[in-house]
Amino acid sequence: MTLTPNRRLALVAGVTLALDQLTKFAVLQFLGYAQERVVIEGFFKFVHWGNTGAAWSMFQNNNELLTIVALLALLALFLSRHHFGAEQRLGQWALGLMFGGIVGNIIDRIVHKHVVDFIYFYVQTRSGKEAGFPAFNVADSGICIGVGLMFLLTWQLDGKQPDQGIATSPETGAKESSPAASKEG
């Protein structure tokens, strides 16, 4: 079965969403709120933290507003996906990761009234205090990786036009020669 671009995008989004919700379910089952489990002393632990804000806990206690903003962003991204390389495999992966991540965090905001964060990397300072990267989850990872892939796709395609010899098949995402390229050479 050949996957169309929209089906590939939906598959990536569905897998991202499923992994996000399964891991959060595990956290909710095995860690009480604000509990921590050290995995690698001085470097990595699982935590059960709630975030009512956005990235790095900005805009704390604005859960409802951030839910609306996320829904609007999801809708805008979906409706304009053709401007973001949805015909390219890399674009389908990027958009799928972002869609799955956004939906995963929206579900948390609606069901739990906060986003469940549980992955926490840190180091011990000389004074014994922890200095760490903000806790995050699979949805956050999907969004960040998707954005990174989108930058990569944009960089790869920067300056290339279909009439310059590179076109892609909307069905497969494979590169093929364009008619303009055949005329030139």
N, CA, C and O atoms as a DFTB+ gen file, in Angstrom:
740 C
 N C O
     1  1       0.836      -1.173       0.000
     2  2       0.000       0.000       0.000
     3  2       0.887       1.245       0.000
     4  3       1.743       1.406       0.870
     5  1       0.679       2.107      -0.967
     6  2       1.420       3.350      -1.061
     7  2       0.714       4.411      -0.229
     8  3      -0.496       4.613      -0.336
     9  1       1.494       5.075       0.592
    10  2       0.927       6.141       1.421
    11  2       0.931       7.448       0.652
    12  3       1.956       7.849       0.101
    13  1      -0.206       8.106       0.615
    14  2      -0.282       9.441       0.041
    15  2       0.360      10.411       1.030
    16  3       0.517      10.066       2.201
    17  1       0.731      11.604       0.595
    18  2       1.329      12.565       1.535
    19  2       0.453      12.832       2.763
    20  3       0.961      12.881       3.883
    21  1      -0.850      13.003       2.563
    22  2      -1.726      13.270       3.711
    23  2      -1.818      12.071       4.639
    24  3      -1.892      12.240       5.856
    25  1      -1.815      10.867       4.089
    26  2      -1.870       9.672       4.947
    27  2      -0.570       9.481       5.718
    28  3      -0.593       9.095       6.887
    29  1       0.565       9.750       5.071
    30  2       1.853       9.638       5.766
    31  2       1.894      10.657       6.909
    32  3       2.295      10.328       8.026
    33  1       1.481      11.882       6.624
    34  2       1.442      12.932       7.638
    35  2       0.548      12.495       8.805
    36  3       0.927      12.639       9.968
    37  1      -0.634      11.966       8.492
    38  2      -1.571      11.526       9.532
    39  2      -0.996      10.355      10.332
    40  3      -1.189      10.285      11.546
    41  1      -0.296       9.441       9.668
    42  2       0.308       8.303      10.359
    43  2       1.368       8.776      11.354
    44  3       1.396       8.324      12.499
    45  1       2.236       9.683      10.914
    46  2       3.270      10.217      11.810
    47  2       2.613      10.953      12.985
    48  3       3.033      10.799      14.132
    49  1       1.588      11.749      12.695
    50  2       0.881      12.458      13.765
    51  2       0.241      11.475      14.741
    52  3       0.320      11.667      15.955
    53  1      -0.387      10.431      14.223
    54  2      -1.043       9.441      15.079
    55  2      -0.069       8.692      15.967
    56  3      -0.346       8.468      17.146
    57  1       1.071       8.303      15.411
    58  2       2.083       7.597      16.204
    59  2       2.655       8.527      17.274
    60  3       2.837       8.118      18.421
    61  1       2.934       9.766      16.903
    62  2       3.447      10.744      17.871
    63  2       2.448      10.952      19.005
    64  3       2.820      10.945      20.178
    65  1       1.192      11.137      18.652
    66  2       0.142      11.326      19.651
    67  2       0.011      10.107      20.556
    68  3      -0.093      10.244      21.775
    69  1       0.016       8.914      19.962
    70  2      -0.116       7.679      20.751
    71  2       1.047       7.525      21.728
    72  3       0.834       7.216      22.900
    73  1       2.278       7.738      21.251
    74  2       3.444       7.636      22.142
    75  2       3.372       8.664      23.259
    76  3       3.696       8.368      24.409
    77  1       2.951       9.863      22.916
    78  2       2.830      10.913      23.925
    79  2       1.823      10.524      25.002
    80  3       2.121      10.597      26.194
    81  1       0.649      10.118      24.585
    82  2      -0.402       9.802      25.558
    83  2      -0.080       8.542      26.362
    84  3      -0.409       8.471      27.546
    85  1       0.556       7.549      25.739
    86  2       0.945       6.337      26.474
    87  2       1.995       6.640      27.540
    88  3       1.910       6.140      28.661
    89  1       2.983       7.460      27.187
    90  2       4.015       7.781      28.179
    91  2       3.445       8.627      29.309
    92  3       3.817       8.442      30.468
    93  1       2.559       9.541      28.990
    94  2       1.933      10.354      30.040
    95  2       1.027       9.502      30.924
    96  3       0.958       9.721      32.133
    97  1       0.338       8.538      30.332
    98  2      -0.485       7.614      31.111
    99  2       0.390       6.859      32.109
   100  3       0.017       6.694      33.271
   101  1       1.562       6.400      31.649
   102  2       2.485       5.679      32.535
   103  2       2.947       6.577      33.684
   104  3       3.011       6.139      34.833
   105  1       3.262       7.807      33.375
   106  2       3.683       8.745      34.422
   107  2       2.559       8.935      35.441
   108  3       2.794       8.904      36.648
   109  1       1.350       9.129      34.949
   110  2       0.210       9.336      35.847
   111  2      -0.065       8.106      36.712
   112  3      -0.552       8.238      37.835
   113  1       0.243       6.916      36.202
   114  2       0.012       5.682      36.951
   115  2       1.104       5.400      37.977
   116  3       0.819       4.881      39.056
   117  1       2.359       5.740      37.650
   118  2       3.480       5.297      38.478
   119  2       4.184       6.389      39.263
   120  3       5.029       6.087      40.106
   121  1       3.856       7.660      39.009
   122  2       4.469       8.747      39.767
   123  2       3.378       9.669      40.285
   124  3       2.536      10.137      39.518
   125  1       3.393       9.924      41.564
   126  2       2.464      10.895      42.116
   127  2       2.865      12.291      41.688
   128  3       4.011      12.526      41.305
   129  1       1.924      13.215      41.750
   130  2       2.227      14.583      41.335
   131  2       3.413      15.123      42.124
   132  3       3.459      15.004      43.349
   133  1       4.365      15.714      41.421
   134  2       5.595      16.307      41.970
   135  2       6.603      15.261      42.451
   136  3       7.622      15.621      43.040
   137  1       6.337      13.980      42.210
   138  2       7.316      12.946      42.546
   139  2       8.397      12.879      41.479
   140  3       8.203      13.323      40.347
   141  1       9.545      12.314      41.860
   142  2      10.678      12.173      40.946
   143  2      11.290      10.791      41.109
   144  3      11.280      10.226      42.203
   145  1      11.822      10.248      40.019
   146  2      12.570       8.982      40.041
   147  2      13.879       9.184      39.306
   148  3      13.891       9.395      38.093
   149  1      14.982       9.119      40.039
   150  2      16.295       9.306      39.436
   151  2      16.620       8.100      38.566
   152  3      16.496       6.956      39.004
   153  1      17.034       8.363      37.340
   154  2      17.446       7.306      36.409
   155  2      18.966       7.265      36.350
   156  3      19.562       6.196      36.483
   157  1      19.599       8.418      36.152
   158  2      21.059       8.537      36.176
   159  2      21.389       9.678      37.130
   160  3      21.145      10.845      36.823
   161  1      21.939       9.338      38.276
   162  2      22.234      10.315      39.321
   163  2      23.026      11.490      38.764
   164  3      24.041      11.308      38.092
   165  1      22.551      12.690      39.053
   166  2      23.233      13.896      38.628
   167  2      23.048      14.250      37.162
   168  3      23.716      15.154      36.659
   169  1      22.125      13.533      36.444
   170  2      21.976      13.814      35.020
   171  2      20.542      13.713      34.493
   172  3      20.097      14.579      33.740
   173  1      19.811      12.649      34.890
   174  2      18.495      12.416      34.287
   175  2      17.549      11.777      35.278
   176  3      17.917      10.867      36.021
   177  1      16.307      12.277      35.276
   178  2      15.270      11.666      36.110
   179  2      13.906      11.849      35.469
   180  3      13.689      12.760      34.670
   181  1      12.991      10.960      35.839
   182  2      11.594      11.112      35.469
   183  2      10.927      11.891      36.591
   184  3      11.161      11.634      37.772
   185  1      10.103      12.836      36.205
   186  2       9.383      13.664      37.170
   187  2       7.913      13.668      36.763
   188  3       7.567      13.253      35.657
   189  1       7.075      14.127      37.639
   190  2       5.663      14.330      37.291
   191  2       5.335      15.767      37.657
   192  3       4.949      16.079      38.784
   193  1       5.503      16.627      36.668
   194  2       5.255      18.036      36.861
   195  2       4.147      18.496      35.936
   196  3       3.994      17.972      34.833
   197  1       3.379      19.465      36.377
   198  2       2.326      20.053      35.551
   199  2       2.712      21.454      35.118
   200  3       3.227      22.239      35.914
   201  1       2.463      21.763      33.863
   202  2       2.791      23.080      33.332
   203  2       1.516      23.730      32.794
   204  3       0.939      23.258      31.814
   205  1       1.087      24.801      33.430
   206  2      -0.092      25.535      32.957
   207  2       0.317      26.672      32.031
   208  3      -0.523      27.460      31.596
   209  1       1.611      26.753      31.730
   210  2       2.114      27.778      30.835
   211  2       2.553      27.183      29.511
   212  3       2.110      26.103      29.118
   213  1       3.432      27.907      28.828
   214  2       3.967      27.468      27.541
   215  2       5.395      26.967      27.766
   216  3       5.754      26.582      28.879
   217  1       6.193      26.974      26.723
   218  2       7.578      26.510      26.814
   219  2       8.321      27.242      27.923
   220  3       8.133      28.442      28.124
   221  1       9.163      26.512      28.638
   222  2       9.939      27.041      29.753
   223  2       9.048      27.701      30.799
   224  3       9.469      28.627      31.492
   225  1       7.821      27.219      30.907
   226  2       6.842      27.696      31.894
   227  2       6.492      29.173      31.744
   228  3       6.035      29.805      32.697
   229  1       6.705      29.719      30.559
   230  2       6.288      31.104      30.315
   231  2       4.758      31.157      30.312
   232  3       4.098      30.171      29.984
   233  1       4.208      32.297      30.674
   234  2       2.760      32.529      30.682
   235  2       2.035      31.552      31.603
   236  3       0.966      31.045      31.265
   237  1       2.625      31.291      32.771
   238  2       2.029      30.384      33.753
   239  2       0.593      30.771      34.069
   240  3       0.227      31.945      34.021
   241  1      -0.204      29.783      34.388
   242  2      -1.595      29.938      34.793
   243  2      -2.484      30.544      33.702
   244  3      -3.451      31.246      34.000
   245  1      -2.156      30.272      32.461
   246  2      -2.960      30.715      31.316
   247  2      -3.379      29.512      30.479
   248  3      -3.376      29.573      29.250
   249  1      -3.735      28.436      31.138
   250  2      -4.049      27.180      30.472
   251  2      -5.151      27.325      29.422
   252  3      -5.003      26.829      28.304
   253  1      -6.248      27.993      29.763
   254  2      -7.370      28.119      28.831
   255  2      -6.975      28.927      27.603
   256  3      -7.275      28.532      26.477
   257  1      -6.306      30.049      27.813
   258  2      -5.862      30.883      26.701
   259  2      -4.878      30.117      25.810
   260  3      -4.975      30.177      24.584
   261  1      -3.943      29.407      26.419
   262  2      -2.967      28.643      25.648
   263  2      -3.622      27.491      24.890
   264  3      -3.145      27.115      23.820
   265  1      -4.696      26.928      25.418
   266  2      -5.447      25.894      24.695
   267  2      -6.048      26.487      23.425
   268  3      -5.976      25.880      22.356
   269  1      -6.636      27.662      23.543
   270  2      -7.237      28.331      22.379
   271  2      -6.159      28.686      21.362
   272  3      -6.344      28.471      20.164
   273  1      -5.037      29.227      21.824
   274  2      -3.936      29.583      20.927
   275  2      -3.422      28.337      20.206
   276  3      -3.159      28.383      19.004
   277  1      -3.276      27.229      20.928
   278  2      -2.793      25.982      20.313
   279  2      -3.781      25.461      19.277
   280  3      -3.373      24.996      18.212
   281  1      -5.075      25.533      19.576
   282  2      -6.085      25.096      18.607
   283  2      -6.054      25.960      17.348
   284  3      -6.157      25.443      16.236
   285  1      -5.914      27.268      17.520
   286  2      -5.828      28.170      16.372
   287  2      -4.550      27.919      15.560
   288  3      -4.581      27.931      14.329
   289  1      -3.436      27.692      16.250
   290  2      -2.175      27.395      15.566
   291  2      -2.280      26.084      14.790
   292  3      -1.803      25.985      13.659
   293  1      -2.902      25.086      15.399
   294  2      -3.094      23.795      14.733
   295  2      -3.940      23.967      13.473
   296  3      -3.601      23.429      12.419
   297  1      -5.025      24.704      13.577
   298  2      -5.897      24.941      12.429
   299  2      -5.159      25.699      11.325
   300  3      -5.231      25.323      10.155
   301  1      -4.454      26.761      11.694
   302  2      -3.710      27.546      10.705
   303  2      -2.637      26.703      10.022
   304  3      -2.470      26.780       8.805
   305  1      -1.915      25.905      10.793
   306  2      -0.873      25.048      10.228
   307  2      -1.475      23.998       9.306
   308  3      -0.921      23.709       8.245
   309  1      -2.601      23.429       9.703
   310  2      -3.258      22.424       8.865
   311  2      -3.734      23.036       7.547
   312  3      -3.505      22.469       6.478
   313  1      -4.393      24.184       7.625
   314  2      -4.928      24.809       6.415
   315  2      -3.838      25.323       5.478
   316  3      -4.058      25.429       4.271
   317  1      -2.665      25.643       6.026
   318  2      -1.577      26.166       5.191
   319  2      -0.456      25.149       4.993
   320  3       0.645      25.521       4.589
   321  1      -0.717      23.884       5.269
   322  2       0.331      22.863       5.210
   323  2       0.999      22.779       3.844
   324  3       2.174      22.422       3.758
   325  1       0.273      23.103       2.774
   326  2       0.871      23.037       1.436
   327  2       1.985      24.071       1.268
   328  3       2.811      23.937       0.366
   329  1       2.022      25.086       2.108
   330  2       3.104      26.075       2.073
   331  2       4.324      25.597       2.862
   332  3       5.377      26.234       2.820
   333  1       4.188      24.498       3.568
   334  2       5.259      24.009       4.436
   335  2       5.825      22.673       3.985
   336  3       6.257      21.873       4.815
   337  1       5.830      22.425       2.703
   338  2       6.484      21.225       2.180
   339  2       5.722      19.935       2.401
   340  3       6.334      18.871       2.492
   341  1       4.401      20.002       2.488
   342  2       3.617      18.789       2.737
   343  2       3.729      17.785       1.590
   344  3       3.370      16.619       1.757
   345  1       4.222      18.222       0.423
   346  2       4.389      17.289      -0.693
   347  2       5.720      16.532      -0.596
   348  3       5.918      15.543      -1.301
   349  1       6.618      16.981       0.258
   350  2       7.916      16.337       0.466
   351  2       7.820      15.369       1.647
   352  3       7.105      15.643       2.611
   353  1       8.519      14.261       1.585
   354  2       8.512      13.318       2.718
   355  2       8.990      13.975       4.007
   356  3       8.404      13.778       5.072
   357  1      10.055      14.754       3.901
   358  2      10.570      15.429       5.090
   359  2       9.525      16.386       5.657
   360  3       9.384      16.502       6.874
   361  1       8.797      17.065       4.787
   362  2       7.727      17.958       5.230
   363  2       6.598      17.199       5.888
   364  3       6.016      17.676       6.862
   365  1       6.277      16.020       5.372
   366  2       5.215      15.192       5.961
   367  2       5.622      14.736       7.356
   368  3       4.810      14.749       8.281
   369  1       6.882      14.332       7.506
   370  2       7.373      13.944       8.827
   371  2       7.333      15.135       9.781
   372  3       6.867      15.017      10.915
   373  1       7.824      16.282       9.313
   374  2       7.866      17.478      10.158
   375  2       6.466      17.877      10.612
   376  3       6.225      18.082      11.802
   377  1       5.554      17.984       9.663
   378  2       4.185      18.382      10.005
   379  2       3.496      17.337      10.877
   380  3       2.778      17.689      11.813
   381  1       3.707      16.065      10.582
   382  2       3.112      15.005      11.391
   383  2       3.581      15.058      12.839
   384  3       2.776      14.918      13.760
   385  1       4.884      15.261      13.043
   386  2       5.417      15.382      14.400
   387  2       4.825      16.596      15.114
   388  3       4.467      16.521      16.289
   389  1       4.725      17.710      14.397
   390  2       4.162      18.919      15.018
   391  2       2.678      18.737      15.329
   392  3       2.236      19.081      16.425
   393  1       1.900      18.201      14.380
   394  2       0.467      17.996      14.621
   395  2       0.246      17.063      15.808
   396  3      -0.554      17.364      16.694
   397  1       0.956      15.924      15.829
   398  2       0.795      14.979      16.931
   399  2       1.167      15.592      18.271
   400  3       0.493      15.356      19.274
   401  1       2.235      16.376      18.292
   402  2       2.669      17.024      19.523
   403  2       1.691      18.083      20.008
   404  3       1.374      18.157      21.195
   405  1       1.219      18.897      19.077
   406  2       0.261      19.942      19.463
   407  2      -1.016      19.318      20.022
   408  3      -1.529      19.754      21.052
   409  1      -1.522      18.300      19.337
   410  2      -2.757      17.649      19.806
   411  2      -2.533      16.982      21.166
   412  3      -3.406      17.042      22.033
   413  1      -1.384      16.355      21.358
   414  2      -1.082      15.718      22.640
   415  2      -1.121      16.701      23.798
   416  3      -1.677      16.401      24.855
   417  1      -0.533      17.871      23.601
   418  2      -0.551      18.868      24.670
   419  2      -1.923      19.516      24.842
   420  3      -2.295      19.892      25.954
   421  1      -2.676      19.648      23.751
   422  2      -4.053      20.168      23.876
   423  2      -4.897      19.204      24.712
   424  3      -5.664      19.636      25.572
   425  1      -4.758      17.905      24.461
   426  2      -5.498      16.904      25.247
   427  2      -5.180      17.066      26.728
   428  3      -6.086      17.059      27.562
   429  1      -3.892      17.214      27.062
   430  2      -3.505      17.416      28.467
   431  2      -4.169      18.653      29.053
   432  3      -4.707      18.613      30.160
   433  1      -4.128      19.735      28.318
   434  2      -4.698      20.987      28.829
   435  2      -6.192      20.857      29.107
   436  3      -6.704      21.428      30.070
   437  1      -6.880      20.110      28.263
   438  2      -8.323      19.934      28.444
   439  2      -8.622      18.917      29.552
   440  3      -9.464      19.174      30.412
   441  1      -7.944      17.774      29.538
   442  2      -8.234      16.684      30.482
   443  2      -7.648      16.942      31.869
   444  3      -8.333      16.759      32.876
   445  1      -6.383      17.368      31.926
   446  2      -5.681      17.489      33.211
   447  2      -5.566      18.935      33.708
   448  3      -5.130      19.175      34.834
   449  1      -5.956      19.882      32.872
   450  2      -5.864      21.317      33.193
   451  2      -4.424      21.799      33.274
   452  3      -4.165      22.887      33.790
   453  1      -3.482      21.004      32.768
   454  2      -2.071      21.372      32.630
   455  2      -1.418      20.346      31.708
   456  3      -1.962      19.266      31.480
   457  1      -0.253      20.695      31.185
   458  2       0.511      19.751      30.371
   459  2       1.364      18.910      31.312
   460  3       2.037      19.446      32.192
   461  1       1.337      17.595      31.127
   462  2       2.127      16.680      31.946
   463  2       3.544      16.618      31.373
   464  3       3.745      16.131      30.260
   465  1       4.517      17.107      32.129
   466  2       5.924      17.038      31.743
   467  2       6.611      16.017      32.636
   468  3       6.315      15.932      33.828
   469  1       7.540      15.233      32.056
   470  2       8.139      14.170      32.864
   471  2       9.586      13.845      32.541
   472  3      10.201      13.076      33.280
   473  1      10.157      14.381      31.491
   474  2      11.553      14.103      31.137
   475  2      12.392      15.285      31.629
   476  3      12.143      16.427      31.244
   477  1      13.384      15.010      32.478
   478  2      14.143      16.092      33.088
   479  2      15.633      15.760      33.113
   480  3      16.063      14.809      33.765
   481  1      16.418      16.573      32.381
   482  2      17.877      16.465      32.383
   483  2      18.435      17.584      33.258
   484  3      17.948      18.714      33.223
   485  1      19.465      17.256      34.045
   486  2      20.010      18.241      34.972
   487  2      21.451      17.896      35.310
   488  3      21.933      16.811      34.987
   489  1      22.123      18.813      35.953
   490  2      23.459      18.564      36.508
   491  2      23.469      19.090      37.936
   492  3      22.697      19.980      38.293
   493  1      24.343      18.532      38.733
   494  2      24.531      19.002      40.106
   495  2      25.613      20.074      40.085
   496  3      26.700      19.854      39.552
   497  1      25.317      21.222      40.659
   498  2      26.322      22.273      40.752
   499  2      27.239      21.979      41.935
   500  3      26.957      21.087      42.735
   501  1      28.321      22.716      42.045
   502  2      29.252      22.514      43.166
   503  2      28.583      22.727      44.510
   504  3      28.955      22.108      45.507
   505  1      27.585      23.613      44.529
   506  2      26.886      23.887      45.787
   507  2      25.862      22.796      46.120
   508  3      25.243      22.832      47.184
   509  1      25.682      21.827      45.215
   510  2      24.744      20.743      45.463
   511  2      23.364      20.985      44.885
   512  3      22.506      20.104      44.947
   513  1      23.134      22.166      44.322
   514  2      21.845      22.465      43.722
   515  2      21.777      21.882      42.316
   516  3      22.799      21.603      41.689
   517  1      20.550      21.704      41.837
   518  2      20.348      21.204      40.479
   519  2      20.215      22.375      39.510
   520  3      19.534      23.360      39.793
   521  1      20.868      22.249      38.384
   522  2      20.680      23.178      37.276
   523  2      20.208      22.305      36.117
   524  3      20.935      21.426      35.655
   525  1      18.985      22.555      35.654
   526  2      18.441      21.651      34.647
   527  2      17.737      22.332      33.502
   528  3      17.343      23.496      33.579
   529  1      17.592      21.570      32.438
   530  2      16.787      21.971      31.298
   531  2      15.333      21.807      31.726
   532  3      15.030      20.869      32.465
   533  1      14.426      22.671      31.298
   534  2      13.027      22.507      31.706
   535  2      12.492      21.121      31.355
   536  3      12.821      20.564      30.307
   537  1      11.673      20.579      32.236
   538  2      11.071      19.263      31.987
   539  2      10.197      19.341      30.740
   540  3       9.605      20.379      30.443
   541  1      10.128      18.228      30.019
   542  2       9.348      18.199      28.786
   543  2       8.733      16.826      28.604
   544  3       8.842      15.981      29.492
   545  1       8.083      16.585      27.462
   546  2       7.405      15.321      27.210
   547  2       7.564      14.924      25.747
   548  3       8.250      15.616      24.995
   549  1       6.951      13.838      25.338
   550  2       7.058      13.359      23.955
   551  2       6.430      14.360      22.984
   552  3       6.964      14.572      21.895
   553  1       5.313      14.975      23.356
   554  2       4.670      15.968      22.488
   555  2       5.609      17.140      22.227
   556  3       5.753      17.587      21.089
   557  1       6.246      17.636      23.285
   558  2       7.197      18.736      23.127
   559  2       8.343      18.325      22.204
   560  3       8.787      19.110      21.367
   561  1       8.813      17.100      22.362
   562  2       9.885      16.594      21.500
   563  2       9.430      16.537      20.049
   564  3      10.173      16.923      19.147
   565  1       8.217      16.058      19.822
   566  2       7.683      15.997      18.462
   567  2       7.600      17.381      17.829
   568  3       7.955      17.559      16.664
   569  1       7.136      18.351      18.594
   570  2       7.032      19.718      18.079
   571  2       8.421      20.265      17.738
   572  3       8.625      20.816      16.657
   573  1       9.365      20.113      18.651
   574  2      10.717      20.653      18.423
   575  2      11.423      19.944      17.268
   576  3      12.053      20.601      16.439
   577  1      11.328      18.623      17.201
   578  2      11.952      17.893      16.099
   579  2      11.275      18.276      14.783
   580  3      11.950      18.459      13.770
   581  1       9.954      18.397      14.794
   582  2       9.226      18.806      13.595
   583  2       9.658      20.174      13.103
   584  3       9.856      20.365      11.903
   585  1       9.804      21.121      14.004
   586  2      10.261      22.460      13.627
   587  2      11.689      22.384      13.072
   588  3      12.007      23.039      12.080
   589  1      12.533      21.595      13.706
   590  2      13.905      21.417      13.213
   591  2      13.929      20.830      11.806
   592  3      14.686      21.288      10.950
   593  1      13.097      19.815      11.570
   594  2      13.010      19.221      10.233
   595  2      12.481      20.231       9.217
   596  3      12.909      20.239       8.062
   597  1      11.555      21.076       9.649
   598  2      11.018      22.104       8.758
   599  2      12.117      23.088       8.362
   600  3      12.195      23.494       7.203
   601  1      12.968      23.474       9.318
   602  2      14.104      24.340       8.989
   603  2      15.039      23.638       8.004
   604  3      15.516      24.255       7.052
   605  1      15.298      22.357       8.233
   606  2      16.155      21.591       7.326
   607  2      15.556      21.537       5.920
   608  3      16.265      21.732       4.934
   609  1      14.284      21.280       5.832
   610  2      13.602      21.231       4.538
   611  2      13.682      22.585       3.839
   612  3      13.961      22.650       2.641
   613  1      13.441      23.654       4.572
   614  2      13.511      24.993       4.004
   615  2      14.923      25.282       3.499
   616  3      15.098      25.854       2.423
   617  1      15.911      24.890       4.267
   618  2      17.303      25.097       3.882
   619  2      17.632      24.303       2.622
   620  3      18.297      24.816       1.722
   621  1      17.169      23.052       2.551
   622  2      17.419      22.211       1.379
   623  2      16.777      22.788       0.125
   624  3      17.372      22.757      -0.952
   625  1      15.569      23.313       0.263
   626  2      14.828      23.794      -0.898
   627  2      15.077      25.263      -1.202
   628  3      14.601      25.773      -2.217
   629  1      15.816      25.949      -0.339
   630  2      16.037      27.381      -0.511
   631  2      16.636      27.674      -1.887
   632  3      17.711      27.183      -2.233
   633  1      15.926      28.471      -2.649
   634  2      16.417      28.875      -3.953
   635  2      16.123      27.908      -5.080
   636  3      16.333      28.250      -6.244
   637  1      15.644      26.711      -4.776
   638  2      15.330      25.739      -5.822
   639  2      13.895      25.934      -6.277
   640  3      12.980      25.962      -5.453
   641  1      13.695      26.067      -7.549
   642  2      12.369      26.184      -8.140
   643  2      12.144      24.989      -9.042
   644  3      13.108      24.455      -9.591
   645  1      10.909      24.548      -9.217
   646  2      10.654      23.414     -10.108
   647  2      11.226      23.618     -11.503
   648  3      11.617      22.644     -12.146
   649  1      11.288      24.863     -11.993
   650  2      11.825      25.081     -13.331
   651  2      13.341      25.036     -13.361
   652  3      13.934      25.206     -14.426
   653  1      13.989      24.810     -12.221
   654  2      15.437      24.681     -12.181
   655  2      15.865      23.221     -12.203
   656  3      17.026      22.908     -11.938
   657  1      14.940      22.333     -12.515
   658  2      15.324      20.943     -12.691
   659  2      14.961      20.018     -11.565
   660  3      15.170      18.811     -11.688
   661  1      14.432      20.514     -10.479
   662  2      14.074      19.626      -9.386
   663  2      12.601      19.809      -9.072
   664  3      12.162      20.888      -8.673
   665  1      11.868      18.767      -9.252
   666  2      10.451      18.747      -8.897
   667  2      10.239      17.490      -8.081
   668  3      11.058      16.572      -8.120
   669  1       9.173      17.446      -7.361
   670  2       8.881      16.252      -6.582
   671  2       7.526      15.715      -6.960
   672  3       6.607      16.459      -7.304
   673  1       7.426      14.418      -6.889
   674  2       6.154      13.767      -7.137
   675  2       5.286      13.933      -5.903
   676  3       5.721      13.583      -4.806
   677  1       4.064      14.459      -6.045
   678  2       3.211      14.630      -4.877
   679  2       2.846      13.306      -4.224
   680  3       2.543      13.271      -3.031
   681  1       2.869      12.233      -4.972
   682  2       2.492      10.930      -4.411
   683  2       3.622      10.310      -3.606
   684  3       3.384       9.772      -2.525
   685  1       4.858      10.377      -4.119
   686  2       5.958       9.665      -3.472
   687  2       6.939      10.572      -2.765
   688  3       7.677      10.124      -1.889
   689  1       6.958      11.857      -3.137
   690  2       7.949      12.758      -2.561
   691  2       9.299      12.590      -3.227
   692  3      10.270      13.221      -2.809
   693  1       9.390      11.733      -4.278
   694  2      10.656      11.466      -4.945
   695  2      10.998      12.604      -5.894
   696  3      10.117      13.240      -6.472
   697  1      12.301      12.847      -6.044
   698  2      12.742      13.882      -6.958
   699  2      12.661      13.346      -8.379
   700  3      12.962      12.180      -8.635
   701  1      12.254      14.205      -9.291
   702  2      12.209      13.841     -10.694
   703  2      12.562      15.066     -11.510
   704  3      12.458      16.191     -11.021
   705  1      12.973      14.861     -12.738
   706  2      13.326      15.988     -13.599
   707  2      12.074      16.697     -14.041
   708  3      11.051      16.073     -14.323
   709  1      12.166      18.019     -14.098
   710  2      11.032      18.796     -14.583
   711  2      11.152      18.992     -16.081
   712  3      12.249      18.867     -16.625
   713  1      10.067      19.292     -16.759
   714  2      10.130      19.511     -18.202
   715  2      11.095      20.641     -18.564
   716  3      11.768      20.568     -19.593
   717  1      11.172      21.677     -17.738
   718  2      12.072      22.788     -18.014
   719  2      13.522      22.333     -18.005
   720  3      14.326      22.834     -18.791
   721  1      13.873      21.400     -17.139
   722  2      15.235      20.904     -17.067
   723  2      15.593      20.108     -18.312
   724  3      16.734      20.161     -18.771
   725  1      14.637      19.373     -18.864
   726  2      14.894      18.572     -20.053
   727  2      15.178      19.475     -21.242
   728  3      16.000      19.136     -22.094
   729  1      14.504      20.631     -21.313
   730  2      14.687      21.541     -22.434
   731  2      16.065      22.179     -22.406
   732  3      16.645      22.473     -23.451
   733  1      16.595      22.396     -21.180
   734  2      17.880      23.070     -21.043
   735  2      19.031      22.204     -21.513
   736  3      19.986      22.710     -22.103
   737  1      18.955      20.904     -21.260
   738  2      20.144      20.104     -21.461
   739  2      20.109      19.219     -22.593
   740  3      21.075      18.499     -22.844
